[in-house]
Amino acid sequence: MKAARADGFALIDLIFVCGIIGLLCGIAMPKMLVARQAAGAASALGSIRSINSGQLTYALTCGNGFYSPNLSRLGVPPVGSQEPFLTPNLTGGDTIMKGGYSITLEGVPFAGAPATCNGLAAGEAAQGFRVGADPVDSTNPRYFASNSNGAIFEDYTSLYPAMPEVGEPPQGHVVR
């Protein structure tokens, strides 16, 4: 009698391969989470820089030295132009979600502000502004905020509620 020839994998081989794959995934997942958080933070910083630049351009060219009170207004092009001050992905609402962050811009209307070139009525533009980026995911520990001074601040708690329109916040440090 001839013994049957064994072809293929044994159950122990499959269990061993699955164990190796599980071990590699266990090592890679924390690093992937850290990389995802770093990418989200870089996106938030880029968005805040773009908003600061858009606000400066708005104040110099359209706002007569005053700032936009919200993100939506920066998406309205001036009369005679097709280009808004910020791209539509940053002006879809007064609060937007981008890169795992909730980004908000606010400027308190100033009664003495003149009308602007993109349809904002007199008394609706702001003397200053504040912008904040808070992570949507609770495992991400980095919060960002900026104001009309242009410096971007970072902390491990939300900076936006205490961020003044001009000057430094009571907590946090400047992002270098």
Secondary structure, DSSP 8 states (H G I E B T S, - for coil): -------S--HHHHHHHHHHHHHHHHHHHHHHHHHHHHHHHHHHHHHHHHHHHHHHHHHHHTSTT-B-SSHHHHTS--TT-S--SS-TTT-SSSEEEETTEEEEEE--B-TT----TTS--TT-SBS--EEEEEESSTT---EEEEETT--EEEESS--GGG--SSS--SS-EE--
